[in-house]
Amino acid sequence: METLVVIYLLLISVSVTTSQSVTDSATLLQCLVREGSNPQNNISTVTYIPTNSSFTAVLRRRIPTSVSTNPQPQNPSPSSPPPWSHIGSALACARDLPIQVRIRSGGHDFEGLSYTSTVPFFIIDMFNFKSVDVNLTEGTAWADTGATIGELYYRIAEKSNVLGFPAGLCTTLGVGGHFSGGGYGNLMRKYGLSVDNVVGSGIVDSNWEYIHRSGFDGGRPFWAVRGGGAASFGIVLGYKIRLVPVPERVNVFSVGKTVGEGAVDLLMKWQSFAHSTDRNLFVKVTLTVVNGTKPAEENRLYRNEMDRFGSVWAGFPIGTPTSVLLNPTVGNKLFMKRKSDYVKSSISRTGLGLMIKKLVEVEKVEMNWNPYGGRMGEIRVRGHRSHIEQAICSTLSMS
């Protein structure tokens, strides 16, 4: 059975000084037929129309948050799923009509850029392409961009209990977006980012040609898709990754402190050692508000007696079956806003006091502090590596 790439065409009206026609459903479908995407008699069976009861559910099933700074698309028109081999046909239609293209693997981008726009556009949704092939002989795996990192972890665990891959904690993240944006997680101090362990990729370029790239002969295109976005230089179909050795079991523990119990002192100490300690030790801090008045601080240390996929990689409670990693859907979708900051030097005690004061005022905020150093400090590139001590991800809940 042939796998399908789902394309959603969403059109919005744009006010201009002169009369301008907006591409309609029929025009797109005619273009797909002209470009050889599907035989005419199959179009109706593989097309999602907005009036169809499943259209909205299919479009939204991999949107993890209900907030975006971009306008939500209005007046949506049809969607059509052509085979993987015909992605080039869809790109040709985008160029000829013209319509903007959005590529979505997991839909976890903070600003919703993979599924919203202010101009006519369509989405190529890769969620049907989620094959993961683990090669223990080579110590590598191939992961399609539509696979989630939970599915990747599960497939690795099926084959080995001493191999893993450095990526994120949120198991519904899509491989395509996560890897192409860097991909950081609990193993980054030991092995770097996800992209540091990518050794090959398959790309459909703007001329709709399939290109296989590797670290040995990939040149600039291979370098570009490892951090520059999976849709910026073509459409990345999948990644070949290098697996890394991990212990069978790990030690995990946490410490909770309120401000009255010395959380600020602990934060000051954390800033002095978390990025410079042994790379086998990962210490994460979570700042939030308890009972609406006291910011709480939580330390989580990951080293070496607990199932690694259950609690370390994915943050699930002890005893959770690994099959939960195969669930691609975000269970509790919240209204929220997220942002990331990269810290080059320790925040002063005064600065921490002001930060905590703001947390109490706003209340529905969570800050996750992730230490760099270790392998991250050895990779000298511009941007988010050079002299970075920690990355802070802040989440504002609007629910």
C-alpha positions in Angstrom: 0.0 0.0 0.0 1.4 3.4 -1.1 2.1 5.9 1.7 0.6 9.3 1.3 1.9 12.8 2.1 -1.0 14.9 3.2 -1.3 18.4 1.7 -3.6 21.0 3.2 -4.3 24.0 1.0 -5.4 27.0 3.2 -6.3 30.2 1.5 -6.8 33.6 3.1 -8.0 36.8 1.6 -5.2 39.5 1.3 -6.2 43.1 0.9 -4.4 44.8 -2.0 -4.9 48.0 -3.9 -5.7 46.2 -7.1 -7.9 43.3 -7.9 -6.2 40.0 -7.3 -7.5 36.4 -7.7 -6.8 33.9 -5.0 -5.9 30.4 -6.0 -8.9 28.1 -5.5 -9.3 24.4 -4.9 -9.9 23.5 -8.5 -6.8 25.3 -9.7 -4.5 23.4 -7.3 -6.0 20.1 -8.1 -5.7 20.7 -11.8 -2.0 21.6 -11.3 -1.4 18.4 -9.3 -2.9 16.4 -12.2 -0.9 18.4 -14.7 2.3 17.8 -12.8 1.6 14.1 -12.6 0.9 13.9 -8.8 -2.2 11.7 -9.2 -4.3 10.3 -12.0 -7.5 12.4 -12.5 -9.8 9.6 -11.3 -7.9 9.2 -8.0 -8.0 12.9 -7.0 -11.5 12.7 -5.3 -10.5 9.7 -3.2 -7.3 11.4 -1.8 -8.6 14.9 -1.3 -9.6 16.5 2.0 -12.2 19.2 1.6 -12.8 21.8 4.5 -16.4 20.8 4.6 -15.5 17.3 5.2 -16.0 16.4 8.9 -12.4 15.0 9.2 -10.6 18.0 7.7 -10.2 20.1 10.9 -9.3 17.0 13.0 -6.6 15.9 10.5 -5.2 19.4 10.3 -5.1 19.9 14.1 -4.2 16.5 15.3 -0.5 17.4 15.6 -0.8 21.0 16.8 0.5 20.8 20.4 -0.5 24.3 21.5 -3.5 26.6 20.9 -1.5 29.8 20.6 0.4 31.4 17.8 1.6 34.9 17.1 0.7 34.5 13.4 -2.9 35.0 12.2 -4.7 31.7 11.9 -5.6 30.7 8.3 -9.1 31.6 7.3 -11.4 30.4 4.4 -9.6 27.1 4.1 -9.8 25.3 0.7 -9.1 21.6 -0.1 -6.3 19.4 0.8 -4.9 16.6 -1.3 -2.4 13.8 -0.4 0.0 12.7 -3.2 2.6 9.9 -2.9 6.0 10.7 -1.4 7.7 10.4 -4.8 5.5 13.2 -6.1 6.4 15.8 -3.5 8.2 17.5 -6.4 4.8 17.9 -8.1 3.4 19.8 -5.2 6.5 22.0 -5.1 6.1 22.7 -8.8 2.5 23.8 -8.2 3.6 26.0 -5.3 6.0 27.7 -7.6 3.7 28.0 -10.6 0.5 29.3 -9.0 2.3 30.7 -6.8 1.5 29.6 -3.2 3.7 29.4 -0.2 4.5 26.0 1.3 4.7 24.9 4.9 6.3 21.6 5.9 5.1 19.9 9.1 6.5 16.8 10.8 5.4 17.2 14.4 4.0 20.7 14.6 5.9 21.7 17.8 7.3 25.0 16.5 6.7 27.7 19.1 5.2 30.2 16.7 3.1 27.8 14.6 5.0 28.6 11.5 4.5 25.1 10.1 0.8 25.5 9.9 -0.1 29.2 9.7 0.6 32.1 7.3 -0.7 35.5 6.4 -0.7 34.6 2.6 -2.2 31.7 0.6 -0.3 28.5 1.4 -0.5 24.8 1.7 1.0 22.3 4.2 2.9 19.3 3.3 2.3 17.1 6.3 4.8 14.3 6.7 3.1 12.4 9.5 2.4 9.3 7.4 6.1 8.8 6.9 7.4 7.5 10.2 9.6 4.6 9.3 12.6 3.9 11.6 15.2 1.3 10.6 17.8 0.5 13.2 21.1 -1.1 12.0 23.0 -2.6 14.9 25.8 -3.7 12.8 26.6 -0.1 11.7 25.4 1.4 15.0 23.1 3.7 13.0 19.4 4.2 12.2 17.4 5.8 9.5 14.4 7.9 10.7 11.8 9.4 8.4 11.0 13.1 9.1 7.4 12.2 10.0 8.4 9.9 12.8 8.2 11.2 16.4 11.2 11.0 18.7 9.1 8.7 20.9 8.8 6.3 18.0 12.5 6.6 17.4 13.3 5.8 21.0 10.9 2.9 21.0 12.5 1.3 17.8 16.0 1.7 19.2 14.9 0.1 22.5 13.4 -2.8 20.6 16.8 -3.7 19.2 19.2 -2.7 22.0 19.2 -1.7 25.7 22.6 -0.2 25.5 22.2 2.2 22.6 20.3 5.5 22.5 20.2 8.8 20.7 20.5 12.4 22.0 17.2 14.2 21.5 14.4 15.8 23.4 12.1 14.8 26.3 8.8 15.5 24.5 8.1 12.3 22.7 5.6 13.8 20.2 8.3 16.0 18.7 8.6 15.3 14.9 12.1 14.1 13.8 12.1 16.6 10.9 11.6 19.8 12.8 13.5 18.7 16.0 16.7 17.6 14.2 16.7 20.4 11.7 16.5 22.9 14.5 19.3 21.4 16.4 17.6 19.0 18.9 18.7 19.3 22.5 17.9 17.1 25.4 19.2 15.3 28.5 22.2 13.7 26.6 23.5 16.9 25.1 26.3 17.4 27.6 27.5 13.9 26.9 27.0 13.7 23.1 25.9 17.1 21.9 22.8 17.9 19.9 20.8 15.6 17.7 22.4 17.2 14.6 25.8 16.5 15.9 25.0 12.8 15.5 23.3 13.0 12.0 25.5 11.3 9.4 23.2 11.5 6.3 20.0 12.8 4.9 17.6 12.5 2.0 16.4 15.7 0.4 14.0 16.8 -2.3 15.3 20.1 -3.6 13.5 23.0 -5.3 14.1 21.3 -8.6 12.2 18.3 -7.2 15.3 16.1 -7.4 16.0 13.5 -4.7 19.5 14.0 -3.2 21.2 11.8 -0.7 23.7 13.6 1.4 26.2 12.3 3.9 28.8 13.9 6.2 31.5 12.7 3.8 30.3 14.2 0.6 27.3 16.4 1.5 29.0 19.7 1.5 27.0 22.8 2.2 23.5 21.3 1.7 24.2 18.6 4.3 25.6 21.2 6.7 22.6 23.5 6.1 19.8 21.0 6.9 21.6 20.2 10.2 20.3 23.2 12.0 19.0 25.5 9.3 15.5 24.1 9.1 14.1 21.0 7.3 12.2 23.2 4.8 14.7 26.0 4.1 16.7 24.3 1.4 14.3 21.7 0.1 12.2 19.1 1.9 14.2 16.7 4.1 12.7 13.2 3.8 14.7 11.5 6.5 18.0 11.4 8.5 20.6 8.7 9.0 21.8 9.0 12.6 24.7 7.6 14.6 23.5 5.8 17.8 25.4 6.4 21.0 26.3 4.0 23.9 24.1 4.5 27.0 23.9 2.5 30.3 21.1 0.0 30.7 19.8 1.8 33.8 20.3 5.2 35.2 20.1 7.0 38.6 17.5 9.7 38.8 16.6 11.9 41.8 15.1 15.3 42.4 15.3 18.0 45.0 12.5 20.6 45.6 13.1 23.9 47.3 10.9 27.0 47.9 12.3 30.5 48.2 12.0 30.2 52.0 13.9 27.0 52.0 16.9 28.5 50.1 16.0 28.1 46.5 17.9 31.2 45.5 21.1 29.9 47.2 20.7 26.6 45.4 20.2 28.5 42.0 23.4 30.4 42.6 25.3 27.2 43.3 23.7 25.5 40.3 24.9 28.2 38.0 28.5 27.8 39.2 28.7 24.0 38.6 26.0 22.6 36.3 27.7 23.5 33.0 31.2 22.6 34.3 30.7 19.4 36.1 31.3 15.8 34.8 29.6 15.4 31.4 27.9 12.2 32.6 25.8 14.3 35.0 22.9 16.3 33.7 21.2 18.7 36.2 18.1 20.4 35.1 16.3 23.1 37.0 12.5 23.8 36.8 11.2 27.1 38.2 7.5 27.4 38.8 5.0 28.9 41.3 3.6 26.8 44.2 0.3 27.8 45.7 0.3 31.0 43.8 3.0 32.6 46.0 6.2 30.7 46.2 8.4 29.9 43.2 9.8 26.4 43.6 13.0 25.0 42.3 13.5 21.4 41.2 16.8 19.7 40.4 16.8 16.5 38.4 20.0 14.6 38.2 20.5 11.9 35.6 23.4 9.5 35.9 23.5 5.8 36.2 19.2 2.7 38.2 16.1 3.3 36.3 14.7 2.5 32.9 16.2 5.2 30.7 13.3 5.5 28.3 10.7 5.7 31.0 11.9 8.4 33.2 15.1 10.0 31.8 14.3 10.4 28.1 10.6 11.0 28.3 9.9 12.1 31.9 7.2 9.4 32.5 6.5 7.9 35.9 8.4 4.8 36.9 6.6 1.7 35.6 5.1 3.4 32.5 5.1 0.9 29.6 7.4 1.8 26.7 4.5 1.5 24.3 3.4 5.0 25.4 6.3 6.3 23.3 4.4 5.3 20.2 1.6 7.8 20.9 2.0 10.7 18.4 -0.7 12.9 19.8 -0.4 15.5 22.4 -2.9 14.6 25.1 -3.5 18.0 26.9 -3.4 20.9 24.5 -3.0 24.2 26.3 -3.1 27.9 25.4 0.5 29.0 25.9 3.4 31.1 24.7 7.0 29.9 24.7 10.4 31.4 24.2 14.0 30.4 24.6 17.0 32.4 26.0 20.7 31.5 25.9 22.8 32.6 28.9 26.5 33.3 28.6 27.2 34.2 32.2 25.6 33.6 35.6 22.5 35.6 36.5 23.3 37.7 39.6 21.5 37.2 42.9 19.7 40.5 42.3 18.7 39.4 38.9 17.3 36.1 40.3 15.3 38.1 42.9 13.7 40.2 40.1 13.0 37.1 38.1 11.3 35.4 41.0 9.3 38.5 41.8 8.0 38.5 38.2 7.2 34.8 38.3 5.0 35.5 41.4 3.3 38.4 39.6 2.5 36.4 36.5 1.9 33.1 38.3 1.3 30.8 35.3 4.9 30.6 34.2 7.4 27.7 34.1 11.1 28.1 33.4 13.3 25.1 32.4 17.0 25.7 32.8 19.2 23.3 30.8 23.0 23.3 31.4 25.4 23.3 28.5 29.1 22.5 28.9 30.6 19.1 28.4 30.4 18.1 24.7 28.4 21.2 24.0 31.4 23.3 25.1 33.8 21.5 22.8 31.9 22.2 19.6 33.0 25.6 18.4 30.4 27.1 16.1 28.6 30.4 16.0 25.2 30.9 17.7 24.0 28.7 20.5 27.3 26.9 21.3 30.1 29.4 21.8 30.4 30.3 25.5 26.8 29.3 26.4 26.4 28.2 29.9 22.7 27.4 29.9 19.5 27.5 27.8 16.3 28.7 29.4 12.9 27.7 28.0 10.0 29.8 29.4 6.4 28.8 29.1 3.5 31.2 29.8 0.2 29.4 30.3 -2.9 31.2 29.2 -5.4 28.5 30.1 
